[in-house]
Amino acid sequence: MSTVSCSSMDDVVNFAIEKEEKAMEFYQSCAERARNPGIKKFFQEMVEEERRHRDLLKNLDPVSLGSLTLDRIEDLRISDYLVDVTFTDEITYQEALTLAMKKEEKAHAFYSAWQGKCMHEKTAKVFEMLAQEEMKHKRRIETMYDEEILTWD
């Protein structure tokens, strides 16, 4: 993966596109290897989420960044209490959700850290937007986990 500099909008966007493509590749690999059809479908949905991020970046209009307002996304913090999971062909649904949740948590932390390093408002805004997108993913997965795993008796 290339290095990023906060001084160039093109560098920031290209760096982020590369990161989203790596996430797409990871989830695609999981989808191909997973034996359970439901888990395969879940990972394919994650590929599509990352593809939407990549496309958002490819179509990003730097001029519109100044007026972009971002809503705060509530973090359920479920992933705080879970340990990292390694993918196996026999991964369970609970493990698949945990794996994706932890991956999105790390992506959010990564983009948030870069946001804090950028002095230029528009490049920082790109990282803020990406951090929020990752938090949306994490929140959606945490909600699924809460509703489908934690409510089991």
C-alpha positions as a LaTeX table, in Angstrom:
\begin{tabular}{lrrr}
\hline
Residue & $x$ (\AA) & $y$ (\AA) & $z$ (\AA) \\
\hline
Met1 & 0.00 & 0.00 & 0.00 \\
Ser2 & 1.28 & 3.43 & $-0.86$ \\
Thr3 & 1.95 & 6.10 & 1.73 \\
Val4 & $-0.31$ & 9.08 & 2.16 \\
Ser5 & 0.36 & 12.77 & 2.52 \\
Cys6 & $-2.28$ & 15.17 & 3.81 \\
Ser7 & $-1.01$ & 17.90 & 1.50 \\
Ser8 & $-2.60$ & 16.60 & $-1.70$ \\
Met9 & $-6.30$ & 15.84 & $-2.11$ \\
Asp10 & $-5.48$ & 13.44 & $-4.95$ \\
Asp11 & $-3.03$ & 11.55 & $-2.72$ \\
Val12 & $-5.58$ & 11.27 & 0.08 \\
Val13 & $-8.36$ & 10.09 & $-2.22$ \\
Asn14 & $-6.15$ & 7.61 & $-4.10$ \\
Phe15 & $-4.82$ & 6.25 & $-0.82$ \\
Ala16 & $-8.36$ & 5.78 & 0.49 \\
Ile17 & $-9.50$ & 4.14 & $-2.77$ \\
Glu18 & $-6.62$ & 1.68 & $-2.46$ \\
Lys19 & $-7.61$ & 0.92 & 1.14 \\
Glu20 & $-11.25$ & 0.31 & 0.16 \\
Glu21 & $-10.17$ & $-1.98$ & $-2.68$ \\
Lys22 & $-8.06$ & $-4.02$ & $-0.24$ \\
Ala23 & $-11.13$ & $-4.37$ & 2.01 \\
Met24 & $-13.20$ & $-5.45$ & $-1.01$ \\
Glu25 & $-10.58$ & $-8.09$ & $-1.86$ \\
Phe26 & $-10.55$ & $-9.36$ & 1.72 \\
Tyr27 & $-14.32$ & $-9.71$ & 1.93 \\
Gln28 & $-14.46$ & $-11.25$ & $-1.56$ \\
Ser29 & $-11.92$ & $-13.85$ & $-0.50$ \\
Cys30 & $-14.03$ & $-14.62$ & 2.59 \\
Ala31 & $-17.17$ & $-14.92$ & 0.43 \\
Glu32 & $-15.44$ & $-17.33$ & $-1.93$ \\
Arg33 & $-14.06$ & $-19.52$ & 0.84 \\
Ala34 & $-17.04$ & $-19.58$ & 3.23 \\
Arg35 & $-18.92$ & $-22.87$ & 3.06 \\
Asn36 & $-22.18$ & $-21.66$ & 4.62 \\
Pro37 & $-24.42$ & $-19.94$ & 2.00 \\
Gly38 & $-25.73$ & $-17.35$ & 4.49 \\
Ile39 & $-22.23$ & $-16.40$ & 5.56 \\
Lys40 & $-21.13$ & $-16.27$ & 1.91 \\
Lys41 & $-24.01$ & $-13.83$ & 1.27 \\
Phe42 & $-23.03$ & $-11.70$ & 4.30 \\
Phe43 & $-19.46$ & $-11.33$ & 3.00 \\
Gln44 & $-20.75$ & $-10.49$ & $-0.49$ \\
Glu45 & $-22.82$ & $-7.70$ & 1.09 \\
Met46 & $-19.67$ & $-6.43$ & 2.76 \\
Val47 & $-17.93$ & $-6.39$ & $-0.65$ \\
Glu48 & $-20.75$ & $-4.20$ & $-1.94$ \\
Glu49 & $-20.44$ & $-1.83$ & 1.04 \\
Glu50 & $-16.73$ & $-1.38$ & 0.34 \\
Arg51 & $-17.44$ & $-0.95$ & $-3.38$ \\
Arg52 & $-19.86$ & 1.87 & $-2.51$ \\
His53 & $-17.10$ & 3.54 & $-0.48$ \\
Arg54 & $-14.65$ & 3.20 & $-3.35$ \\
Asp55 & $-17.17$ & 4.63 & $-5.82$ \\
Leu56 & $-18.00$ & 7.48 & $-3.44$ \\
Leu57 & $-14.30$ & 8.36 & $-3.41$ \\
Lys58 & $-13.93$ & 8.05 & $-7.18$ \\
Asn59 & $-16.84$ & 10.45 & $-7.68$ \\
Leu60 & $-15.88$ & 12.81 & $-4.86$ \\
Asp61 & $-16.20$ & 16.50 & $-5.66$ \\
Pro62 & $-13.63$ & 18.34 & $-3.51$ \\
Val63 & $-15.62$ & 21.58 & $-3.86$ \\
Ser64 & $-18.62$ & 20.02 & $-2.08$ \\
Leu65 & $-16.52$ & 18.97 & 0.93 \\
Gly66 & $-16.72$ & 22.42 & 2.50 \\
Ser67 & $-20.51$ & 22.21 & 2.83 \\
Leu68 & $-20.61$ & 18.53 & 3.80 \\
Thr69 & $-22.18$ & 17.95 & 7.21 \\
Leu70 & $-21.82$ & 14.59 & 8.85 \\
Asp71 & $-24.23$ & 13.09 & 11.33 \\
Arg72 & $-22.87$ & 11.51 & 14.47 \\
Ile73 & $-23.24$ & 7.71 & 14.43 \\
Glu74 & $-23.83$ & 6.01 & 17.77 \\
Asp75 & $-21.23$ & 3.37 & 18.58 \\
Leu76 & $-22.83$ & 0.47 & 20.46 \\
Arg77 & $-19.30$ & $-0.56$ & 21.53 \\
Ile78 & $-20.14$ & $-4.27$ & 21.28 \\
Ser79 & $-16.82$ & $-4.88$ & 19.53 \\
Asp80 & $-15.02$ & $-3.56$ & 22.62 \\
Tyr81 & $-15.96$ & $-6.80$ & 24.37 \\
Leu82 & $-15.09$ & $-9.19$ & 21.55 \\
Val83 & $-11.76$ & $-10.67$ & 20.55 \\
Asp84 & $-10.42$ & $-10.70$ & 17.01 \\
Val85 & $-11.48$ & $-13.68$ & 14.90 \\
Thr86 & $-9.44$ & $-15.33$ & 12.18 \\
Phe87 & $-11.29$ & $-16.42$ & 9.06 \\
Thr88 & $-11.67$ & $-20.15$ & 8.42 \\
Asp89 & $-13.76$ & $-21.93$ & 5.77 \\
Glu90 & $-16.04$ & $-23.16$ & 8.57 \\
Ile91 & $-16.55$ & $-19.72$ & 10.16 \\
Thr92 & $-19.81$ & $-19.39$ & 12.10 \\
Tyr93 & $-22.23$ & $-16.51$ & 11.64 \\
Gln94 & $-21.29$ & $-15.07$ & 15.03 \\
Glu95 & $-17.59$ & $-15.25$ & 14.11 \\
Ala96 & $-18.26$ & $-13.67$ & 10.69 \\
Leu97 & $-20.07$ & $-10.75$ & 12.32 \\
Thr98 & $-17.28$ & $-10.38$ & 14.86 \\
Leu99 & $-14.58$ & $-10.48$ & 12.17 \\
Ala100 & $-16.34$ & $-7.80$ & 10.10 \\
Met101 & $-17.16$ & $-5.67$ & 13.16 \\
Lys102 & $-13.53$ & $-5.67$ & 14.30 \\
Lys103 & $-12.32$ & $-4.90$ & 10.77 \\
Glu104 & $-14.68$ & $-1.92$ & 10.51 \\
Glu105 & $-13.64$ & $-0.77$ & 14.00 \\
Lys106 & $-9.98$ & $-0.77$ & 12.92 \\
Ala107 & $-10.80$ & 1.07 & 9.67 \\
His108 & $-12.70$ & 3.72 & 11.66 \\
Ala109 & $-9.74$ & 4.17 & 14.03 \\
Phe110 & $-7.34$ & 4.37 & 11.08 \\
Tyr111 & $-9.30$ & 7.07 & 9.26 \\
Ser112 & $-9.95$ & 8.97 & 12.50 \\
Ala113 & $-6.22$ & 9.03 & 13.24 \\
Trp114 & $-5.47$ & 10.37 & 9.76 \\
Gln115 & $-8.16$ & 13.01 & 10.13 \\
Gly116 & $-6.30$ & 14.32 & 13.18 \\
Lys117 & $-3.02$ & 14.47 & 11.27 \\
Cys118 & $-4.32$ & 16.60 & 8.39 \\
Met119 & $-4.00$ & 20.34 & 8.76 \\
His120 & $-5.83$ & 21.15 & 5.52 \\
Glu121 & $-9.58$ & 21.28 & 6.13 \\
Lys122 & $-10.66$ & 19.45 & 2.96 \\
Thr123 & $-8.24$ & 16.54 & 3.28 \\
Ala124 & $-9.17$ & 16.17 & 6.95 \\
Lys125 & $-12.84$ & 16.20 & 5.88 \\
Val126 & $-12.22$ & 13.24 & 3.52 \\
Phe127 & $-10.86$ & 11.20 & 6.42 \\
Glu128 & $-13.71$ & 12.34 & 8.66 \\
Met129 & $-16.22$ & 11.24 & 6.02 \\
Leu130 & $-14.49$ & 7.87 & 5.65 \\
Ala131 & $-14.32$ & 7.37 & 9.42 \\
Gln132 & $-18.06$ & 8.04 & 9.58 \\
Glu133 & $-18.73$ & 5.55 & 6.77 \\
Glu134 & $-16.77$ & 2.87 & 8.65 \\
Met135 & $-18.71$ & 3.69 & 11.82 \\
Lys136 & $-21.97$ & 3.25 & 9.89 \\
His137 & $-20.76$ & $-0.21$ & 8.81 \\
Lys138 & $-19.71$ & $-1.10$ & 12.33 \\
Arg139 & $-23.02$ & 0.15 & 13.75 \\
Arg140 & $-25.01$ & $-1.91$ & 11.23 \\
Ile141 & $-23.02$ & $-5.05$ & 12.08 \\
Glu142 & $-23.29$ & $-4.36$ & 15.83 \\
Thr143 & $-27.06$ & $-4.03$ & 15.44 \\
Met144 & $-27.19$ & $-7.35$ & 13.59 \\
Tyr145 & $-25.06$ & $-8.94$ & 16.32 \\
Asp146 & $-27.26$ & $-7.46$ & 19.04 \\
Glu147 & $-30.49$ & $-8.58$ & 17.41 \\
Glu148 & $-29.39$ & $-11.96$ & 16.08 \\
Ile149 & $-26.72$ & $-13.20$ & 18.50 \\
Leu150 & $-27.17$ & $-11.49$ & 21.86 \\
Thr151 & $-30.92$ & $-12.19$ & 21.94 \\
Trp152 & $-30.44$ & $-15.95$ & 21.63 \\
Asp153 & $-31.63$ & $-17.84$ & 24.69 \\
\hline
\end{tabular}
